[in-house]
């Protein structure tokens, strides 16, 4: 027995973690695939019958699905683009030495550790058009008051702002780690050759940082596609269906309409979207590998 | 090396202790008290955030003392409660013993899936329920609301009707009388609308599905309805007028952000003095006239819902009921709780606190109605005389139907009722008709 354990230690040690992953991650995903092929719905009495791809047929004919898809992509691209630019900027700033750097670093990381639901509730109060802090600030700055979460045109940017506030620190963190690991020779060489800071940034820093930034973008995009907590607490998908992203749509289908088969098919579609986008990005990464 | 072994040992001991600590509870051996046959049992009760639940919470300690049953209480917002109930009951969980639910929203769905215990077995059993508890004391319409195909799925707690709350001081200043017709209400809203000072003429729910129940009064007063003969009929010309009216008054005289408002947000707007009128359920009278919860507590007046072209037709429906899941393991102890919460004494207490309960005896009790905000009992009676007993389409897939109707409401508000809503209404009407067809 002892010999067996010693020889196979490399399989036995990860075994508990592997079992956990199978139970908690693989099984639910497979179960969701299974449910998406049935017509399980509480409103029809709770029996599940196999219906093949019918749920997907219905889903792809549903205008609400395309609305959700459009909003998901809009939200993700907007949020991640701004987060990347800001995150890289912050990381570069924090890469220098200055007094109070560590305190600043800690403060900048705080939004990331706050509870998403609390963030949602607090920002909902800020965004309240009559008594909220946001419109008060706009008034002080002489800008016109906005309807923020209450108008279909401004709801996604408002939600994206909250996401940006919450997750830019994460990108900054990853890029800071990347910056710290960069070799110093190229920079010294560039300076010796008389490059301006802007040129150094464009031709040395950015290309060297590209893999790190890409990792940060992929990680953040995967989460942004699936954003649920802030949207659910702040608008629940409203006004109308103005902020109903794929995840919220699937939740509504499943827990408000009790159509579990339909909800599962929406989730499979979301999985395909997230997986597909990540694979596309990683494919292009290989193409531009320096 | 030695320290490491000690640390490891310490960690293992601590871990083991936490396991033991979490596992065992109090295992006191209580002598069997015949008056407290269920003493020592624990029941899990799910409440919704509602004035009735707020009023009951402090009284639960009395129940625990009287019966020796421990009550584990959880409170949720109505949407979250629905979600939680459905998930737990659908997965066959046996841990819920008593739950609050909305008969109009969930009774059919729960009955279809056989999730509710038939309370008749408890009510008719003289050992479990004394005759004095008197099930027939409940208003007849409320008993009808909780009985599906002869099965009593729950015990009704509160009924609500549409009420127009208004600011007496603002009306006096403008020399206006409280409106008796919808035309007068629109005119008053126009005069009192003061965006420069942050006061809206009127506020009402605009948040998709949540708005439907309060919109129903407008729908009925214009002569429309949700369903007839198994088909959705909110594409009628009368219904169109109702949608246009609702959208018009809220876009022109409502506060910004009304399409995101359910009652939780609307009550804040009204109680902080930012709206001159509010149409919503009567249950909130206690909160808007409570000095600790409302900034305009002593300026709040209330009248029956104004008359539309087809008369004043507010809804008067059973909003909440208390039920026991079929899978509960502590049905007897759960029944004790339901019996106590819906007893004549408890209902009288709740009525005195401003909660509109369902027992006739409570309303007939002069002492209880004396504590009610002045004039409210008359408003209740007047509303009851003309009211419609439901505030939403009665079907199984209520949530989805509400969202369909809510979509029209939101569009009406966004366009101020000026855009032609007919194509959208036809679309959503068809969706609801299809849902009804699927339920056959």
Interface residues (C-beta under 8 A of the other chain):
Chain A: X42 X43 X44 X45 X46 X128 X129 X130 X131 X145 X147 X148 X149 X150 X152 X235 X236 X238 X239 X240 X241 X252 X255 X256 X257 X258
Chain B: X79 X82 X83 X86 X87 X90 X109 X112 X113 X198 X206 X207 X208 X209 X255 X256 X257 X258 X259 X260 X269 X272 X274 X396 X397 X399 X400 X403 X407 X410 X411 X414 X435 X438 X439
